[in-house]
Amino acid sequence: MFMGPQQFGNVSLSPFEAVTAAVTSATQGFWAVTTEATGYSQKSVANVFALGEKLSRARRLDEIIQLNSDFARVAFDDFTAEVTKIGSIYANMANQTTRVVKEGVNARPADEPATNAAKQAAPRKQDAIAANSN
């Protein structure tokens, strides 16, 4: 939702707090992605070493082909599941960060800033008139 320039002044959190909350939320999401990717990498490397051991013990060509086929199928399934999981983490991170930003900035009616400015300017104008009359 686009907010006009008059609406940027009303913030329930200070701008620094809103940015900090959004960055913290994004950082937590990136941390979750990193943790998930590291776990997948470790599992993938372990699977490759296990395949190497099995292939070194295989004696016939049909065994080697079967081992490679099984490994490729499992590796593809694991990769697909991991990409789906990481995609959902990114989506949740984006939703969370957007929610934090939306909560940080409250829209207010366009005429409210002018009303507040007029209320604040009235005492200053009276002070200026009093100072000039002396």
C-alpha positions in Angstrom: 0.0 0.0 0.0 1.5 3.4 -1.0 1.4 6.0 1.6 1.5 9.7 0.8 4.4 11.8 2.2 2.1 13.2 4.9 1.6 9.8 6.3 5.3 9.0 7.0 5.4 11.2 10.1 3.2 8.9 12.3 5.2 5.9 13.3 4.3 3.7 16.2 7.9 2.7 16.5 10.7 5.0 15.9 12.2 4.6 12.4 15.3 3.1 13.9 13.2 0.5 15.9 11.1 -0.4 12.9 14.2 -0.9 10.7 15.9 -2.9 13.5 12.9 -5.1 13.9 12.7 -5.8 10.2 16.5 -6.5 9.9 16.3 -8.8 13.0 13.4 -10.7 11.4 15.3 -11.1 8.1 18.5 -12.1 9.9 16.6 -14.9 11.7 15.2 -16.1 8.4 18.7 -16.1 6.8 20.0 -18.0 9.8 17.3 -20.6 9.4 18.2 -21.0 5.6 21.9 -21.3 6.4 21.3 -23.9 9.1 19.0 -25.9 6.7 21.5 -25.6 3.8 24.4 -26.7 6.0 22.4 -29.8 7.2 21.5 -30.7 3.6 25.2 -30.3 2.5 26.4 -32.6 5.2 23.8 -35.2 4.4 24.6 -34.9 0.7 28.3 -35.4 1.2 27.7 -38.4 3.5 25.4 -39.9 0.8 28.2 -39.5 -1.8 30.8 -41.2 0.4 28.3 -44.0 1.1 27.8 -44.4 -2.7 31.5 -44.5 -3.2 31.9 -47.3 -0.7 29.0 -49.3 -2.3 30.5 -48.8 -5.7 33.9 -50.0 -4.6 32.3 -53.2 -3.4 30.2 -53.8 -6.5 31.4 -56.6 -8.8 29.1 -56.5 -11.7 28.0 -53.7 -14.1 24.3 -54.2 -13.4 25.0 -53.6 -9.6 26.9 -50.4 -10.5 24.1 -49.1 -12.7 21.5 -49.9 -10.1 23.5 -48.2 -7.3 23.9 -45.1 -9.5 20.2 -45.1 -10.4 19.2 -45.4 -6.8 21.6 -42.7 -5.8 20.4 -40.3 -8.5 16.7 -40.9 -7.5 17.3 -40.3 -3.8 19.6 -37.3 -4.5 16.9 -35.7 -6.7 14.2 -36.4 -4.1 16.3 -35.0 -1.3 17.2 -31.9 -3.4 13.6 -31.3 -4.3 12.5 -31.6 -0.7 15.3 -29.3 0.5 14.5 -26.6 -2.1 10.8 -26.7 -1.1 11.8 -26.4 2.5 14.2 -23.5 1.9 11.6 -21.8 -0.3 9.0 -22.0 2.5 11.6 -20.5 4.9 12.2 -17.6 2.5 8.4 -17.1 2.1 7.9 -17.1 5.9 10.8 -14.7 6.3 9.4 -12.3 3.8 6.0 -12.4 5.4 7.4 -11.9 8.8 9.6 -9.0 7.8 6.7 -7.4 5.9 4.4 -7.8 8.9 7.0 -6.2 11.2 7.4 -3.2 8.8 3.6 -2.8 8.4 3.2 -2.9 12.2 5.9 -0.3 12.5 4.3 2.3 10.3 0.7 3.3 11.0 -1.2 5.1 8.3 -3.2 8.1 9.4 -5.6 10.4 7.6 -4.0 12.9 5.3 -5.5 16.0 7.1 -4.2 14.9 10.5 -0.6 16.2 9.9 -1.8 19.6 9.0 -4.1 19.8 12.0 -1.2 18.8 14.3 1.1 21.3 12.6 -1.5 24.1 13.0 -1.9 23.2 16.7 1.8 23.3 17.3 2.3 26.5 15.3 -0.4 28.5 17.1 1.5 28.9 20.4 4.7 29.7 18.5 2.9 32.4 16.5 1.5 34.0 19.6 5.0 33.9 21.2 6.5 35.6 18.1 3.8 38.3 18.2 4.3 39.0 21.9 8.1 39.2 21.4 7.7 41.7 18.5 5.3 43.9 20.4 7.8 44.3 23.3 
